[in-house]
Amino acid sequence: MIGALEGMVEILNPNEIIVWVNQMGYQVLVPVNLKLSQKDKVKLYIHTYVKEDALVLYGFDTKDKLNLFKAFLQVSGIGPKLAL
């Protein structure tokens, strides 16, 4: 699993970024309130969500936010998109 990424923001959308790390681009879903600009250097703590038909990376700028996200996932009926 991917636990953290550090690299350059290549593509920036409201809740999704592409982080360029060692000649690979990782698509990461991030909270809307995460303040980033294109070409920023970023370090993200990652939750790797694996389902039978998907592998999705969720990124947070602090471990506390990642831990809060994981706590929300423990609540019945809350999936990763709602937790984000």
mmCIF file as gemmi writes it, N, C-alpha and C atoms, coordinates in Angstrom:
data_model
loop_
_atom_site.group_PDB
_atom_site.id
_atom_site.type_symbol
_atom_site.label_atom_id
_atom_site.label_alt_id
_atom_site.label_comp_id
_atom_site.label_asym_id
_atom_site.label_entity_id
_atom_site.label_seq_id
_atom_site.pdbx_PDB_ins_code
_atom_site.Cartn_x
_atom_site.Cartn_y
_atom_site.Cartn_z
_atom_site.occupancy
_atom_site.B_iso_or_equiv
_atom_site.pdbx_formal_charge
_atom_site.auth_seq_id
_atom_site.auth_asym_id
_atom_site.pdbx_PDB_model_num
ATOM 1 N N . MET Axp A 1 ? 0.829 -1.182 0 1 0 ? 1 A 1
ATOM 2 C CA . MET Axp A 1 ? 0 0 0 1 0 ? 1 A 1
ATOM 3 C C . MET Axp A 1 ? 0.876 1.249 0 1 0 ? 1 A 1
ATOM 4 N N . ILE Axp A 2 ? 0.31 2.305 -0.484 1 0 ? 2 A 1
ATOM 5 C CA . ILE Axp A 2 ? 0.992 3.597 -0.501 1 0 ? 2 A 1
ATOM 6 C C . ILE Axp A 2 ? 0.603 4.343 0.774 1 0 ? 2 A 1
ATOM 7 N N . GLY Axp A 3 ? 1.583 4.757 1.557 1 0 ? 3 A 1
ATOM 8 C CA . GLY Axp A 3 ? 1.322 5.433 2.822 1 0 ? 3 A 1
ATOM 9 C C . GLY Axp A 3 ? 1.55 6.93 2.78 1 0 ? 3 A 1
ATOM 10 N N . ALA Axp A 4 ? 2.426 7.386 1.866 1 0 ? 4 A 1
ATOM 11 C CA . ALA Axp A 4 ? 2.715 8.815 1.75 1 0 ? 4 A 1
ATOM 12 C C . ALA Axp A 4 ? 3.315 9.079 0.377 1 0 ? 4 A 1
ATOM 13 N N . LEU Axp A 5 ? 3.125 10.288 -0.105 1 0 ? 5 A 1
ATOM 14 C CA . LEU Axp A 5 ? 3.701 10.735 -1.372 1 0 ? 5 A 1
ATOM 15 C C . LEU Axp A 5 ? 4.276 12.122 -1.186 1 0 ? 5 A 1
ATOM 16 N N . GLU Axp A 6 ? 5.421 12.359 -1.811 1 0 ? 6 A 1
ATOM 17 C CA . GLU Axp A 6 ? 6.002 13.691 -1.826 1 0 ? 6 A 1
ATOM 18 C C . GLU Axp A 6 ? 6.433 13.977 -3.253 1 0 ? 6 A 1
ATOM 19 N N . GLY Axp A 7 ? 5.928 15.059 -3.794 1 0 ? 7 A 1
ATOM 20 C CA . GLY Axp A 7 ? 6.259 15.395 -5.167 1 0 ? 7 A 1
ATOM 21 C C . GLY Axp A 7 ? 5.633 16.709 -5.583 1 0 ? 7 A 1
ATOM 22 N N . MET Axp A 8 ? 5.575 16.924 -6.88 1 0 ? 8 A 1
ATOM 23 C CA . MET Axp A 8 ? 5.094 18.165 -7.476 1 0 ? 8 A 1
ATOM 24 C C . MET Axp A 8 ? 3.653 17.989 -7.958 1 0 ? 8 A 1
ATOM 25 N N . VAL Axp A 9 ? 2.819 18.981 -7.66 1 0 ? 9 A 1
ATOM 26 C CA . VAL Axp A 9 ? 1.444 18.975 -8.148 1 0 ? 9 A 1
ATOM 27 C C . VAL Axp A 9 ? 1.476 19.287 -9.648 1 0 ? 9 A 1
ATOM 28 N N . GLU Axp A 10 ? 1.075 18.33 -10.455 1 0 ? 10 A 1
ATOM 29 C CA . GLU Axp A 10 ? 1.101 18.485 -11.907 1 0 ? 10 A 1
ATOM 30 C C . GLU Axp A 10 ? -0.242 18.982 -12.441 1 0 ? 10 A 1
ATOM 31 N N . ILE Axp A 11 ? -1.316 18.371 -11.974 1 0 ? 11 A 1
ATOM 32 C CA . ILE Axp A 11 ? -2.669 18.748 -12.405 1 0 ? 11 A 1
ATOM 33 C C . ILE Axp A 11 ? -3.499 18.991 -11.154 1 0 ? 11 A 1
ATOM 34 N N . LEU Axp A 12 ? -4.27 20.06 -11.181 1 0 ? 12 A 1
ATOM 35 C CA . LEU Axp A 12 ? -5.035 20.471 -10.003 1 0 ? 12 A 1
ATOM 36 C C . LEU Axp A 12 ? -6.494 20.666 -10.387 1 0 ? 12 A 1
ATOM 37 N N . ASN Axp A 13 ? -7.371 19.88 -9.776 1 0 ? 13 A 1
ATOM 38 C CA . ASN Axp A 13 ? -8.816 20.021 -9.912 1 0 ? 13 A 1
ATOM 39 C C . ASN Axp A 13 ? -9.374 20.26 -8.517 1 0 ? 13 A 1
ATOM 40 N N . PRO Axp A 14 ? -10.645 20.63 -8.37 1 0 ? 14 A 1
ATOM 41 C CA . PRO Axp A 14 ? -11.171 20.971 -7.047 1 0 ? 14 A 1
ATOM 42 C C . PRO Axp A 14 ? -10.928 19.931 -5.953 1 0 ? 14 A 1
ATOM 43 N N . ASN Axp A 15 ? -11.132 18.661 -6.227 1 0 ? 15 A 1
ATOM 44 C CA . ASN Axp A 15 ? -10.895 17.66 -5.183 1 0 ? 15 A 1
ATOM 45 C C . ASN Axp A 15 ? -10 16.518 -5.66 1 0 ? 15 A 1
ATOM 46 N N . GLU Axp A 16 ? -9.243 16.773 -6.697 1 0 ? 16 A 1
ATOM 47 C CA . GLU Axp A 16 ? -8.382 15.736 -7.258 1 0 ? 16 A 1
ATOM 48 C C . GLU Axp A 16 ? -7.113 16.38 -7.794 1 0 ? 16 A 1
ATOM 49 N N . ILE Axp A 17 ? -5.981 15.746 -7.511 1 0 ? 17 A 1
ATOM 50 C CA . ILE Axp A 17 ? -4.713 16.24 -8.035 1 0 ? 17 A 1
ATOM 51 C C . ILE Axp A 17 ? -3.926 15.079 -8.632 1 0 ? 17 A 1
ATOM 52 N N . ILE Axp A 18 ? -2.984 15.424 -9.466 1 0 ? 18 A 1
ATOM 53 C CA . ILE Axp A 18 ? -1.99 14.476 -9.937 1 0 ? 18 A 1
ATOM 54 C C . ILE Axp A 18 ? -0.669 14.916 -9.332 1 0 ? 18 A 1
ATOM 55 N N . VAL Axp A 19 ? -0.057 14.021 -8.552 1 0 ? 19 A 1
ATOM 56 C CA . VAL Axp A 19 ? 1.235 14.295 -7.93 1 0 ? 19 A 1
ATOM 57 C C . VAL Axp A 19 ? 2.299 13.564 -8.717 1 0 ? 19 A 1
ATOM 58 N N . TRP Axp A 20 ? 3.287 14.314 -9.203 1 0 ? 20 A 1
ATOM 59 C CA . TRP Axp A 20 ? 4.37 13.759 -10.004 1 0 ? 20 A 1
ATOM 60 C C . TRP Axp A 20 ? 5.502 13.364 -9.064 1 0 ? 20 A 1
ATOM 61 N N . VAL Axp A 21 ? 5.778 12.049 -8.985 1 0 ? 21 A 1
ATOM 62 C CA . VAL Axp A 21 ? 6.81 11.511 -8.104 1 0 ? 21 A 1
ATOM 63 C C . VAL Axp A 21 ? 7.714 10.585 -8.921 1 0 ? 21 A 1
ATOM 64 N N . ASN Axp A 22 ? 8.969 10.969 -9.084 1 0 ? 22 A 1
ATOM 65 C CA . ASN Axp A 22 ? 9.941 10.115 -9.785 1 0 ? 22 A 1
ATOM 66 C C . ASN Axp A 22 ? 9.413 9.57 -11.112 1 0 ? 22 A 1
ATOM 67 N N . GLN Axp A 23 ? 8.972 10.441 -11.959 1 0 ? 23 A 1
ATOM 68 C CA . GLN Axp A 23 ? 8.508 10.127 -13.308 1 0 ? 23 A 1
ATOM 69 C C . GLN Axp A 23 ? 7.229 9.298 -13.341 1 0 ? 23 A 1
ATOM 70 N N . MET Axp A 24 ? 6.452 9.359 -12.255 1 0 ? 24 A 1
ATOM 71 C CA . MET Axp A 24 ? 5.135 8.707 -12.223 1 0 ? 24 A 1
ATOM 72 C C . MET Axp A 24 ? 4.124 9.696 -11.684 1 0 ? 24 A 1
ATOM 73 N N . GLY Axp A 25 ? 2.945 9.713 -12.269 1 0 ? 25 A 1
ATOM 74 C CA . GLY Axp A 25 ? 1.88 10.584 -11.803 1 0 ? 25 A 1
ATOM 75 C C . GLY Axp A 25 ? 0.849 9.787 -11.023 1 0 ? 25 A 1
ATOM 76 N N . TYR Axp A 26 ? 0.579 10.206 -9.799 1 0 ? 26 A 1
ATOM 77 C CA . TYR Axp A 26 ? -0.4 9.537 -8.946 1 0 ? 26 A 1
ATOM 78 C C . TYR Axp A 26 ? -1.645 10.404 -8.841 1 0 ? 26 A 1
ATOM 79 N N . GLN Axp A 27 ? -2.793 9.828 -9.165 1 0 ? 27 A 1
ATOM 80 C CA . GLN Axp A 27 ? -4.06 10.53 -9.009 1 0 ? 27 A 1
ATOM 81 C C . GLN Axp A 27 ? -4.498 10.381 -7.555 1 0 ? 27 A 1
ATOM 82 N N . VAL Axp A 28 ? -4.725 11.509 -6.879 1 0 ? 28 A 1
ATOM 83 C CA . VAL Axp A 28 ? -5.056 11.502 -5.459 1 0 ? 28 A 1
ATOM 84 C C . VAL Axp A 28 ? -6.289 12.374 -5.242 1 0 ? 28 A 1
ATOM 85 N N . LEU Axp A 29 ? -7.274 11.825 -4.553 1 0 ? 29 A 1
ATOM 86 C CA . LEU Axp A 29 ? -8.437 12.619 -4.165 1 0 ? 29 A 1
ATOM 87 C C . LEU Axp A 29 ? -8.102 13.321 -2.858 1 0 ? 29 A 1
ATOM 88 N N . VAL Axp A 30 ? -8.382 14.608 -2.804 1 0 ? 30 A 1
ATOM 89 C CA . VAL Axp A 30 ? -8.025 15.434 -1.64 1 0 ? 30 A 1
ATOM 90 C C . VAL Axp A 30 ? -9.242 16.24 -1.198 1 0 ? 30 A 1
ATOM 91 N N . PRO Axp A 31 ? -9.253 16.691 0.064 1 0 ? 31 A 1
ATOM 92 C CA . PRO Axp A 31 ? -10.355 17.557 0.515 1 0 ? 31 A 1
ATOM 93 C C . PRO Axp A 31 ? -10.389 18.855 -0.291 1 0 ? 31 A 1
ATOM 94 N N . VAL Axp A 32 ? -11.568 19.373 -0.501 1 0 ? 32 A 1
ATOM 95 C CA . VAL Axp A 32 ? -11.744 20.597 -1.285 1 0 ? 32 A 1
ATOM 96 C C . VAL Axp A 32 ? -11.017 21.774 -0.639 1 0 ? 32 A 1
ATOM 97 N N . ASN Axp A 33 ? -10.925 21.787 0.685 1 0 ? 33 A 1
ATOM 98 C CA . ASN Axp A 33 ? -10.317 22.923 1.373 1 0 ? 33 A 1
ATOM 99 C C . ASN Axp A 33 ? -8.792 22.858 1.445 1 0 ? 33 A 1
ATOM 100 N N . LEU Axp A 34 ? -8.179 21.869 0.826 1 0 ? 34 A 1
ATOM 101 C CA . LEU Axp A 34 ? -6.718 21.776 0.801 1 0 ? 34 A 1
ATOM 102 C C . LEU Axp A 34 ? -6.177 22.836 -0.15 1 0 ? 34 A 1
ATOM 103 N N . LYS Axp A 35 ? -5.378 23.744 0.367 1 0 ? 35 A 1
ATOM 104 C CA . LYS Axp A 35 ? -4.876 24.879 -0.416 1 0 ? 35 A 1
ATOM 105 C C . LYS Axp A 35 ? -3.606 24.483 -1.167 1 0 ? 35 A 1
ATOM 106 N N . LEU Axp A 36 ? -3.741 24.285 -2.469 1 0 ? 36 A 1
ATOM 107 C CA . LEU Axp A 36 ? -2.609 23.911 -3.321 1 0 ? 36 A 1
ATOM 108 C C . LEU Axp A 36 ? -2.639 24.728 -4.601 1 0 ? 36 A 1
ATOM 109 N N . SER Axp A 37 ? -1.477 24.847 -5.206 1 0 ? 37 A 1
ATOM 110 C CA . SER Axp A 37 ? -1.358 25.462 -6.523 1 0 ? 37 A 1
ATOM 111 C C . SER Axp A 37 ? -0.584 24.506 -7.425 1 0 ? 37 A 1
ATOM 112 N N . GLN Axp A 38 ? -0.8 24.654 -8.716 1 0 ? 38 A 1
ATOM 113 C CA . GLN Axp A 38 ? -0.054 23.838 -9.662 1 0 ? 38 A 1
ATOM 114 C C . GLN Axp A 38 ? 1.429 24.134 -9.505 1 0 ? 38 A 1
ATOM 115 N N . LYS Axp A 39 ? 2.241 23.11 -9.573 1 0 ? 39 A 1
ATOM 116 C CA . LYS Axp A 39 ? 3.702 23.147 -9.442 1 0 ? 39 A 1
ATOM 117 C C . LYS Axp A 39 ? 4.167 23.28 -8.001 1 0 ? 39 A 1
ATOM 118 N N . ASP Axp A 40 ? 3.238 23.256 -7.013 1 0 ? 40 A 1
ATOM 119 C CA . ASP Axp A 40 ? 3.623 23.232 -5.604 1 0 ? 40 A 1
ATOM 120 C C . ASP Axp A 40 ? 4.284 21.895 -5.284 1 0 ? 40 A 1
ATOM 121 N N . LYS Axp A 41 ? 5.263 21.923 -4.389 1 0 ? 41 A 1
ATOM 122 C CA . LYS Axp A 41 ? 5.788 20.682 -3.841 1 0 ? 41 A 1
ATOM 123 C C . LYS Axp A 41 ? 4.889 20.32 -2.676 1 0 ? 41 A 1
ATOM 124 N N . VAL Axp A 42 ? 4.472 19.066 -2.624 1 0 ? 42 A 1
ATOM 125 C CA . VAL Axp A 42 ? 3.492 18.647 -1.633 1 0 ? 42 A 1
ATOM 126 C C . VAL Axp A 42 ? 3.932 17.331 -0.994 1 0 ? 42 A 1
ATOM 127 N N . LYS Axp A 43 ? 3.606 17.189 0.287 1 0 ? 43 A 1
ATOM 128 C CA . LYS Axp A 43 ? 3.779 15.922 0.991 1 0 ? 43 A 1
ATOM 129 C C . LYS Axp A 43 ? 2.413 15.535 1.514 1 0 ? 43 A 1
ATOM 130 N N . LEU Axp A 44 ? 1.929 14.369 1.098 1 0 ? 44 A 1
ATOM 131 C CA . LEU Axp A 44 ? 0.593 13.925 1.489 1 0 ? 44 A 1
ATOM 132 C C . LEU Axp A 44 ? 0.656 12.587 2.199 1 0 ? 44 A 1
ATOM 133 N N . TYR Axp A 45 ? -0.152 12.456 3.235 1 0 ? 45 A 1
ATOM 134 C CA . TYR Axp A 45 ? -0.347 11.177 3.893 1 0 ? 45 A 1
ATOM 135 C C . TYR Axp A 45 ? -1.522 10.512 3.19 1 0 ? 45 A 1
ATOM 136 N N . ILE Axp A 46 ? -1.338 9.259 2.801 1 0 ? 46 A 1
ATOM 137 C CA . ILE Axp A 46 ? -2.261 8.592 1.88 1 0 ? 46 A 1
ATOM 138 C C . ILE Axp A 46 ? -3.022 7.467 2.565 1 0 ? 46 A 1
ATOM 139 N N . HIS Axp A 47 ? -4.308 7.405 2.253 1 0 ? 47 A 1
ATOM 140 C CA . HIS Axp A 47 ? -5.118 6.223 2.562 1 0 ? 47 A 1
ATOM 141 C C . HIS Axp A 47 ? -5.382 5.54 1.23 1 0 ? 47 A 1
ATOM 142 N N . THR Axp A 48 ? -4.951 4.301 1.104 1 0 ? 48 A 1
ATOM 143 C CA . THR Axp A 48 ? -5.169 3.531 -0.119 1 0 ? 48 A 1
ATOM 144 C C . THR Axp A 48 ? -6.446 2.724 0.053 1 0 ? 48 A 1
ATOM 145 N N . TYR Axp A 49 ? -7.441 3.027 -0.751 1 0 ? 49 A 1
ATOM 146 C CA . TYR Axp A 49 ? -8.741 2.359 -0.677 1 0 ? 49 A 1
ATOM 147 C C . TYR Axp A 49 ? -8.82 1.337 -1.802 1 0 ? 49 A 1
ATOM 148 N N . VAL Axp A 50 ? -8.98 0.081 -1.431 1 0 ? 50 A 1
ATOM 149 C CA . VAL Axp A 50 ? -9.008 -0.998 -2.42 1 0 ? 50 A 1
ATOM 150 C C . VAL Axp A 50 ? -10.375 -1.658 -2.389 1 0 ? 50 A 1
ATOM 151 N N . LYS Axp A 51 ? -10.981 -1.734 -3.545 1 0 ? 51 A 1
ATOM 152 C CA . LYS Axp A 51 ? -12.255 -2.407 -3.734 1 0 ? 51 A 1
ATOM 153 C C . LYS Axp A 51 ? -12.072 -3.36 -4.907 1 0 ? 51 A 1
ATOM 154 N N . GLU Axp A 52 ? -12.987 -4.241 -5.128 1 0 ? 52 A 1
ATOM 155 C CA . GLU Axp A 52 ? -12.802 -5.22 -6.203 1 0 ? 52 A 1
ATOM 156 C C . GLU Axp A 52 ? -12.678 -4.569 -7.581 1 0 ? 52 A 1
ATOM 157 N N . ASP Axp A 53 ? -13.245 -3.388 -7.748 1 0 ? 53 A 1
ATOM 158 C CA . ASP Axp A 53 ? -13.2 -2.741 -9.06 1 0 ? 53 A 1
ATOM 159 C C . ASP Axp A 53 ? -12.465 -1.401 -9.05 1 0 ? 53 A 1
ATOM 160 N N . ALA Axp A 54 ? -11.774 -1.077 -7.943 1 0 ? 54 A 1
ATOM 161 C CA . ALA Axp A 54 ? -11.116 0.233 -7.881 1 0 ? 54 A 1
ATOM 162 C C . ALA Axp A 54 ? -9.968 0.231 -6.877 1 0 ? 54 A 1
ATOM 163 N N . LEU Axp A 55 ? -8.988 1.075 -7.156 1 0 ? 55 A 1
ATOM 164 C CA . LEU Axp A 55 ? -7.912 1.382 -6.218 1 0 ? 55 A 1
ATOM 165 C C . LEU Axp A 55 ? -7.805 2.897 -6.22 1 0 ? 55 A 1
ATOM 166 N N . VAL Axp A 56 ? -8.136 3.514 -5.085 1 0 ? 56 A 1
ATOM 167 C CA . VAL Axp A 56 ? -8.23 4.97 -5.014 1 0 ? 56 A 1
ATOM 168 C C . VAL Axp A 56 ? -7.321 5.468 -3.897 1 0 ? 56 A 1
ATOM 169 N N . LEU Axp A 57 ? -6.598 6.553 -4.169 1 0 ? 57 A 1
ATOM 170 C CA . LEU Axp A 57 ? -5.741 7.176 -3.174 1 0 ? 57 A 1
ATOM 171 C C . LEU Axp A 57 ? -6.419 8.437 -2.645 1 0 ? 57 A 1
ATOM 172 N N . TYR Axp A 58 ? -6.493 8.554 -1.315 1 0 ? 58 A 1
ATOM 173 C CA . TYR Axp A 58 ? -7.02 9.743 -0.653 1 0 ? 58 A 1
ATOM 174 C C . TYR Axp A 58 ? -5.865 10.392 0.081 1 0 ? 58 A 1
ATOM 175 N N . GLY Axp A 59 ? -5.645 11.688 -0.139 1 0 ? 59 A 1
ATOM 176 C CA . GLY Axp A 59 ? -4.485 12.363 0.418 1 0 ? 59 A 1
ATOM 177 C C . GLY Axp A 59 ? -4.831 13.484 1.38 1 0 ? 59 A 1
ATOM 178 N N . PHE Axp A 60 ? -4 13.624 2.429 1 0 ? 60 A 1
ATOM 179 C CA . PHE Axp A 60 ? -4.198 14.629 3.471 1 0 ? 60 A 1
ATOM 180 C C . PHE Axp A 60 ? -2.866 15.254 3.825 1 0 ? 60 A 1
ATOM 181 N N . ASP Axp A 61 ? -2.893 16.525 4.18 1 0 ? 61 A 1
ATOM 182 C CA . ASP Axp A 61 ? -1.643 17.226 4.473 1 0 ? 61 A 1
ATOM 183 C C . ASP Axp A 61 ? -1.127 16.995 5.889 1 0 ? 61 A 1
ATOM 184 N N . THR Axp A 62 ? -1.946 16.423 6.776 1 0 ? 62 A 1
ATOM 185 C CA . THR Axp A 62 ? -1.492 16.106 8.131 1 0 ? 62 A 1
ATOM 186 C C . THR Axp A 62 ? -1.952 14.693 8.511 1 0 ? 62 A 1
ATOM 187 N N . LYS Axp A 63 ? -1.237 14.096 9.446 1 0 ? 63 A 1
ATOM 188 C CA . LYS Axp A 63 ? -1.621 12.77 9.939 1 0 ? 63 A 1
ATOM 189 C C . LYS Axp A 63 ? -2.938 12.835 10.699 1 0 ? 63 A 1
ATOM 190 N N . ASP Axp A 64 ? -3.179 13.952 11.392 1 0 ? 64 A 1
ATOM 191 C CA . ASP Axp A 64 ? -4.432 14.097 12.137 1 0 ? 64 A 1
ATOM 192 C C . ASP Axp A 64 ? -5.644 14.045 11.212 1 0 ? 64 A 1
ATOM 193 N N . LYS Axp A 65 ? -5.554 14.703 10.082 1 0 ? 65 A 1
ATOM 194 C CA . LYS Axp A 65 ? -6.664 14.675 9.113 1 0 ? 65 A 1
ATOM 195 C C . LYS Axp A 65 ? -6.848 13.278 8.547 1 0 ? 65 A 1
ATOM 196 N N . LEU Axp A 66 ? -5.743 12.584 8.296 1 0 ? 66 A 1
ATOM 197 C CA . LEU Axp A 66 ? -5.824 11.2 7.819 1 0 ? 66 A 1
ATOM 198 C C . LEU Axp A 66 ? -6.494 10.325 8.871 1 0 ? 66 A 1
ATOM 199 N N . ASN Axp A 67 ? -6.114 10.481 10.133 1 0 ? 67 A 1
ATOM 200 C CA . ASN Axp A 67 ? -6.71 9.685 11.205 1 0 ? 67 A 1
ATOM 201 C C . ASN Axp A 67 ? -8.2 9.983 11.38 1 0 ? 67 A 1
ATOM 202 N N . LEU Axp A 68 ? -8.599 11.238 11.223 1 0 ? 68 A 1
ATOM 203 C CA . LEU Axp A 68 ? -10.011 11.597 11.288 1 0 ? 68 A 1
ATOM 204 C C . LEU Axp A 68 ? -10.784 10.934 10.141 1 0 ? 68 A 1
ATOM 205 N N . PHE Axp A 69 ? -10.209 10.963 8.948 1 0 ? 69 A 1
ATOM 206 C CA . PHE Axp A 69 ? -10.802 10.301 7.783 1 0 ? 69 A 1
ATOM 207 C C . PHE Axp A 69 ? -11.002 8.811 8.069 1 0 ? 69 A 1
ATOM 208 N N . LYS Axp A 70 ? -9.993 8.167 8.626 1 0 ? 70 A 1
ATOM 209 C CA . LYS Axp A 70 ? -10.087 6.739 8.936 1 0 ? 70 A 1
ATOM 210 C C . LYS Axp A 70 ? -11.148 6.475 10.005 1 0 ? 70 A 1
ATOM 211 N N . ALA Axp A 71 ? -11.285 7.39 10.958 1 0 ? 71 A 1
ATOM 212 C CA . ALA Axp A 71 ? -12.319 7.24 11.989 1 0 ? 71 A 1
ATOM 213 C C . ALA Axp A 71 ? -13.714 7.313 11.362 1 0 ? 71 A 1
ATOM 214 N N . PHE Axp A 72 ? -13.906 8.227 10.423 1 0 ? 72 A 1
ATOM 215 C CA . PHE Axp A 72 ? -15.193 8.321 9.729 1 0 ? 72 A 1
ATOM 216 C C . PHE Axp A 72 ? -15.513 7.032 8.978 1 0 ? 72 A 1
ATOM 217 N N . LEU Axp A 73 ? -14.504 6.396 8.408 1 0 ? 73 A 1
ATOM 218 C CA . LEU Axp A 73 ? -14.72 5.157 7.659 1 0 ? 73 A 1
ATOM 219 C C . LEU Axp A 73 ? -15.224 4.021 8.548 1 0 ? 73 A 1
ATOM 220 N N . GLN Axp A 74 ? -14.986 4.115 9.845 1 0 ? 74 A 1
ATOM 221 C CA . GLN Axp A 74 ? -15.443 3.083 10.777 1 0 ? 74 A 1
ATOM 222 C C . GLN Axp A 74 ? -16.942 3.185 11.071 1 0 ? 74 A 1
ATOM 223 N N . VAL Axp A 75 ? -17.549 4.314 10.736 1 0 ? 75 A 1
ATOM 224 C CA . VAL Axp A 75 ? -18.97 4.519 10.986 1 0 ? 75 A 1
ATOM 225 C C . VAL Axp A 75 ? -19.78 3.817 9.894 1 0 ? 75 A 1
ATOM 226 N N . SER Axp A 76 ? -20.732 3.029 10.301 1 0 ? 76 A 1
ATOM 227 C CA . SER Axp A 76 ? -21.583 2.312 9.351 1 0 ? 76 A 1
ATOM 228 C C . SER Axp A 76 ? -22.305 3.272 8.419 1 0 ? 76 A 1
ATOM 229 N N . GLY Axp A 77 ? -22.243 2.993 7.127 1 0 ? 77 A 1
ATOM 230 C CA . GLY Axp A 77 ? -22.923 3.816 6.135 1 0 ? 77 A 1
ATOM 231 C C . GLY Axp A 77 ? -22.104 4.947 5.572 1 0 ? 77 A 1
ATOM 232 N N . ILE Axp A 78 ? -20.899 5.158 6.088 1 0 ? 78 A 1
ATOM 233 C CA . ILE Axp A 78 ? -20.04 6.225 5.554 1 0 ? 78 A 1
ATOM 234 C C . ILE Axp A 78 ? -18.902 5.599 4.759 1 0 ? 78 A 1
ATOM 235 N N . GLY Axp A 79 ? -18.864 5.942 3.49 1 0 ? 79 A 1
ATOM 236 C CA . GLY Axp A 79 ? -17.79 5.488 2.623 1 0 ? 79 A 1
ATOM 237 C C . GLY Axp A 79 ? -16.744 6.562 2.48 1 0 ? 79 A 1
ATOM 238 N N . PRO Axp A 80 ? -15.705 6.287 1.696 1 0 ? 80 A 1
ATOM 239 C CA . PRO Axp A 80 ? -14.611 7.247 1.579 1 0 ? 80 A 1
ATOM 240 C C . PRO Axp A 80 ? -14.985 8.575 0.944 1 0 ? 80 A 1
ATOM 241 N N . LYS Axp A 81 ? -15.883 8.586 -0.022 1 0 ? 81 A 1
ATOM 242 C CA . LYS Axp A 81 ? -16.259 9.851 -0.654 1 0 ? 81 A 1
ATOM 243 C C . LYS Axp A 81 ? -16.982 10.765 0.33 1 0 ? 81 A 1
ATOM 244 N N . LEU Axp A 82 ? -17.869 10.19 1.127 1 0 ? 82 A 1
ATOM 245 C CA . LEU Axp A 82 ? -18.576 10.988 2.137 1 0 ? 82 A 1
ATOM 246 C C . LEU Axp A 82 ? -17.628 11.406 3.256 1 0 ? 82 A 1
ATOM 247 N N . ALA Axp A 83 ? -16.735 10.519 3.64 1 0 ? 83 A 1
ATOM 248 C CA . ALA Axp A 83 ? -15.777 10.835 4.699 1 0 ? 83 A 1
ATOM 249 C C . ALA Axp A 83 ? -14.851 11.967 4.287 1 0 ? 83 A 1
ATOM 250 N N . LEU Axp A 84 ? -14.538 12.033 2.998 1 0 ? 84 A 1
ATOM 251 C CA . LEU Axp A 84 ? -13.649 13.088 2.507 1 0 ? 84 A 1
ATOM 252 C C . LEU Axp A 84 ? -14.295 14.452 2.677 1 0 ? 84 A 1
